Amino acid sequence: MKFFIDTANLNDIAEAEALGVLDGVTTNPSLMAKEGITGVANILDHYKKICDIVKGDVSAEVIATDYDGMIEQGEELAALHSQIVVKLPMIADGVKACKYFSDKGIKTNMTLIFSAGQALLAAKAGATYVSPFLGRLDDISTDGLNLISEMRLIYDNYGFKSKILAASVRNTMHVINCAKLGSDVMTGPLSSITGLLKHPLTDSGLAQFLEDYKKGN
């Protein structure tokens, strides 16, 4: 399973990259705003900075909600860097735009997926990545992991090449469960990745090893 980090914070991206396990980055308008990145020119420049840090795919989201606007913005984003993946919303014009970009060989990420039906349409349109939002489904007392399971079954049934990108991942158990279910990618905050490092027995065991070494040396 590939690890993406869901942020626009360059320090967090650099830290995840330094760990040696980072495969890509996802962003959205909310994450850009959180970092104080505003204005088209500044946002585009920020995407370039992200691409300079990581070697993998970087999802950059369109703001337009109409087909023509998505195409214009998507082509501008794709032209920034070879690593850019055009992120599109799961609406009718988003599906149309996904098909357009797929036919042109431009990578896409269909976002805000909350049902198996939406995931099926995204795959039919040729999406490179399809992003079900686990955390947001959990927020409304719906089992987000069940959606991952349904998508895996459907995609395997028909040999769809679209990658399941588990989004809105909020904790380490989300990561582990997504891995068990066969999600191709997970994206979450830095804490969801670094949290996998932690176990109290590792800490106590290392402390004991070091203490025993000191006694004998």
MOGIQUI-V347660 format. One record per residue. SS is DSSP state (alpha for helix, beta for strand, coil for the rest). PSI is psi in radians with two decimals (NA if undefined). Layout:
SS|PSI  SS|PSI
//
This chain:
coil|2.33  beta|2.57  beta|2.07  beta|2.67  beta|2.35  beta|1.54  coil|2.88  coil|0.14  coil|2.02  alpha|-0.59  alpha|-0.75  alpha|-0.70  alpha|-0.77  alpha|-0.68  alpha|-0.74  alpha|-0.67  alpha|-0.72  alpha|-0.47  alpha|-0.42  coil|0.16  coil|0.07  coil|2.30  coil|-0.21  beta|-3.10  beta|2.47  beta|2.53  coil|2.98  coil|2.97  alpha|-0.62  alpha|-0.71  alpha|-0.63  alpha|-0.79  alpha|-0.63  alpha|-0.56  coil|0.07  coil|0.36  coil|1.88  coil|2.77  coil|2.38  alpha|-0.83  alpha|-0.74  alpha|-0.67  alpha|-0.80  alpha|-0.71  alpha|-0.62  alpha|-0.66  alpha|-0.69  alpha|-0.70  alpha|-0.68  alpha|-0.76  alpha|-0.47  alpha|-0.39  alpha|-0.76  coil|2.82  coil|-0.26  coil|-2.90  beta|2.51  beta|1.96  beta|2.19  beta|2.17  beta|2.41  coil|2.70  coil|-0.48  coil|2.65  coil|0.09  coil|2.73  alpha|-0.90  alpha|-0.71  alpha|-0.70  alpha|-0.72  alpha|-0.81  alpha|-0.87  alpha|-0.68  alpha|-0.72  alpha|-0.63  alpha|-0.74  alpha|-0.80  alpha|-0.53  coil|-0.24  coil|-0.76  coil|2.63  coil|-0.33  coil|-0.18  beta|2.32  beta|2.23  beta|2.09  beta|2.18  beta|2.53  beta|2.61  coil|1.32  coil|2.98  alpha|-0.84  alpha|-0.46  alpha|-0.69  alpha|-0.74  alpha|-0.76  alpha|-0.63  alpha|-0.78  alpha|-0.72  alpha|-0.88  alpha|-0.65  alpha|-0.74  alpha|-0.45  coil|0.00  coil|0.33  coil|2.25  coil|2.53  beta|2.73  beta|1.91  beta|2.09  beta|2.94  beta|0.85  beta|2.22  coil|0.06  coil|2.78  alpha|-0.59  alpha|-0.76  alpha|-0.73  alpha|-0.63  alpha|-0.78  alpha|-0.73  alpha|-0.73  alpha|-0.71  alpha|-0.56  coil|-0.06  coil|0.38  coil|2.40  coil|-0.82  beta|2.53  beta|2.16  beta|1.64  beta|2.42  beta|1.64  alpha|-0.92  alpha|-0.71  alpha|-0.56  alpha|-0.73  alpha|-0.61  alpha|-0.47  coil|0.47  coil|0.65  coil|2.46  coil|1.73  alpha|-0.58  alpha|-0.51  alpha|-0.60  alpha|-0.70  alpha|-0.77  alpha|-0.76  alpha|-0.75  alpha|-0.74  alpha|-0.76  alpha|-0.85  alpha|-0.80  alpha|-0.67  alpha|-0.60  alpha|-0.67  alpha|0.11  coil|0.52  coil|2.43  coil|-0.17  coil|2.44  beta|2.35  beta|2.03  beta|1.68  beta|1.98  beta|3.01  beta|0.59  beta|2.28  coil|-0.23  coil|3.02  alpha|-0.58  alpha|-0.58  alpha|-0.80  alpha|-0.87  alpha|-0.79  alpha|-0.64  alpha|-0.67  alpha|-0.70  alpha|-0.62  alpha|-0.14  coil|0.41  coil|2.40  coil|-0.58  beta|2.62  beta|2.55  beta|2.31  beta|-3.09  coil|2.92  alpha|-0.66  alpha|-0.51  alpha|-0.39  alpha|-0.90  alpha|-0.44  alpha|-0.43  alpha|-0.35  alpha|-0.45  coil|2.32  coil|2.31  alpha|-0.55  alpha|-0.52  alpha|-0.80  alpha|-0.83  alpha|-0.63  alpha|-0.76  alpha|-0.73  alpha|-0.70  alpha|-0.74  alpha|-0.80  alpha|-0.67  alpha|-0.74  alpha|-0.62  alpha|-0.76  alpha|-0.67  alpha|-0.64  alpha|-0.07  coil|NA
//
